[in-house]
Amino acid sequence: MMHQIIIRKAHANDLEKLLEFEQGIITAERPFDPTLKAEKINYYDIEKMISALDVAVLVAEIGSEIVGSGYARIEIAKPYLNHLNYAYLGFMYTVANHRGKGVNAKIIEALKKWCTLQDVFEMRLDVYNDNISAIKAYEKSGFKKHLINMRMVV
């Protein structure tokens, strides 16, 4: 039986699962980024983000299981841009056996609704150039490639 995907705001009692998701993201991204430290690292202060007013941390549930996450954080835009602020999206994760079910798309759609309620009409995210499956998923949700970040070891 196919269970409905429910999207809701994350709560403090979701923290243990969200910390697992963060390590899942880091594990998935390590092959794409030789600049990450070899030891255990964290990208986020998830506990602080959950309680912040300018951040929406969402989780996806199927049944009673948390199967995905994502956040939108309101940022002030550069003064030369035609928008005052934008939402930066991150912490996009779906548990392996629930990928391909539209979990990520539902999280992005809910973050989009949250953004419009905050009068924010521009969303941005970063994705590794070689992470083709993530790029395709984001493009399917309406994102377009915008800027390429390049690096060089000297």
matplotlib code that plots the C-alpha trace (Angstrom):
import matplotlib.pyplot as plt

x = [0.0, 1.3, 1.3, 0.7, 3.8, 3.1, 5.3, 5.5, 7.8, 10.6, 10.5, 13.2, 12.3, 13.2, 16.8, 18.3, 16.9, 17.9, 21.5, 21.5, 20.2, 23.0, 25.6, 23.9, 24.2, 27.9, 28.6, 26.8, 28.7, 32.2, 32.9, 32.0, 34.1, 37.8, 37.9, 35.8, 37.8, 38.4, 37.1, 33.5, 32.0, 28.7, 27.3, 24.5, 23.4, 20.1, 18.8, 19.3, 17.7, 14.6, 13.9, 15.0, 12.3, 14.1, 14.5, 11.9, 13.2, 10.7, 10.5, 8.6, 6.8, 5.4, 3.4, 5.2, 8.7, 10.6, 11.9, 13.2, 14.2, 15.0, 15.2, 14.8, 16.8, 16.0, 19.1, 19.6, 20.4, 23.4, 22.4, 22.8, 20.2, 16.6, 15.3, 15.8, 16.1, 16.0, 15.6, 18.6, 17.6, 19.7, 19.6, 17.8, 17.7, 15.6, 16.1, 17.4, 14.4, 12.0, 13.9, 11.9, 8.6, 8.5, 9.6, 12.1, 9.6, 7.0, 9.5, 10.5, 6.9, 6.2, 9.3, 8.1, 4.8, 6.6, 8.8, 5.8, 4.2, 7.5, 7.2, 10.3, 10.0, 13.5, 14.9, 18.5, 20.5, 23.9, 24.5, 27.7, 28.3, 28.9, 25.8, 23.7, 20.8, 20.4, 20.6, 17.9, 15.7, 16.1, 15.4, 12.3, 11.1, 11.7, 15.3, 17.5, 21.3, 22.5, 26.1, 29.1, 31.4, 34.9, 38.0, 41.7, 44.4, 47.6]
y = [0.0, 3.5, 5.8, 9.6, 11.9, 14.4, 17.5, 19.4, 21.7, 20.0, 19.8, 19.6, 15.9, 15.2, 16.2, 12.7, 11.7, 15.0, 14.6, 11.1, 12.8, 15.4, 12.6, 10.9, 14.2, 14.5, 10.9, 11.4, 14.6, 13.5, 11.9, 15.3, 17.5, 16.8, 19.9, 18.4, 17.4, 13.7, 13.5, 13.7, 17.1, 18.9, 21.4, 22.8, 23.8, 22.0, 22.6, 26.4, 26.3, 24.6, 27.5, 30.3, 32.6, 33.2, 29.4, 26.8, 23.2, 20.7, 17.0, 14.5, 11.6, 8.4, 6.7, 7.6, 7.5, 10.7, 10.0, 13.4, 16.9, 20.3, 23.9, 27.4, 30.2, 33.9, 35.7, 39.4, 39.8, 41.8, 45.5, 45.3, 42.5, 43.2, 41.5, 42.5, 38.9, 35.3, 31.9, 29.6, 26.0, 23.2, 20.0, 18.3, 14.6, 11.6, 8.1, 5.8, 3.4, 6.3, 8.0, 8.4, 8.8, 12.6, 13.3, 16.0, 17.7, 17.9, 19.4, 22.0, 22.8, 23.3, 25.5, 27.5, 28.1, 29.2, 31.6, 33.3, 33.7, 35.5, 37.7, 36.0, 35.2, 34.0, 30.6, 29.4, 26.3, 24.9, 21.5, 19.8, 19.9, 16.1, 15.3, 14.6, 12.9, 15.9, 18.4, 16.5, 16.4, 20.2, 21.0, 18.8, 21.0, 24.2, 25.2, 26.4, 26.5, 30.0, 30.3, 28.0, 28.1, 27.1, 26.2, 25.6, 24.0, 26.1]
z = [0.0, -0.9, 2.0, 1.6, 1.9, 4.7, 4.9, 8.2, 10.1, 11.9, 15.7, 18.3, 18.9, 15.2, 15.9, 16.2, 12.8, 11.2, 12.4, 10.7, 7.5, 7.7, 7.8, 4.9, 2.9, 3.8, 2.8, -0.5, -1.3, -0.3, -3.7, -5.3, -3.0, -2.3, -0.1, 2.7, 5.8, 6.2, 9.8, 10.9, 10.0, 10.3, 7.8, 9.9, 13.4, 12.9, 16.4, 16.0, 12.5, 13.7, 16.1, 13.8, 12.5, 9.1, 8.4, 7.7, 8.3, 6.9, 7.1, 5.0, 6.7, 5.2, 7.9, 11.1, 9.5, 8.7, 5.1, 3.9, 4.9, 3.5, 4.6, 3.2, 4.9, 4.0, 2.9, 2.1, -1.6, -3.0, -3.4, -7.2, -7.7, -8.5, -5.4, -1.7, -0.5, -1.5, 0.1, 0.1, 0.0, 1.6, 3.7, 0.9, 1.7, 1.1, 2.7, 0.0, -0.2, -0.6, -3.5, -6.7, -4.9, -5.2, -1.6, -2.6, -5.0, -2.2, 0.2, -2.4, -3.1, 0.6, 0.9, -2.1, -0.3, 2.9, 0.9, -0.7, 2.7, 3.7, 0.6, -0.8, -4.5, -5.4, -4.4, -4.8, -4.0, -4.6, -6.2, -7.2, -11.0, -11.2, -9.1, -12.2, -10.4, -8.0, -10.9, -12.8, -9.7, -9.1, -12.8, -12.7, -9.8, -11.8, -11.0, -13.8, -13.9, -13.1, -12.1, -12.1, -9.1, -10.2, -8.1, -8.6, -6.4, -6.4]

ax = plt.figure().add_subplot(projection="3d")
ax.plot(x, y, z, "-o")
ax.set_aspect("equal")
plt.show()
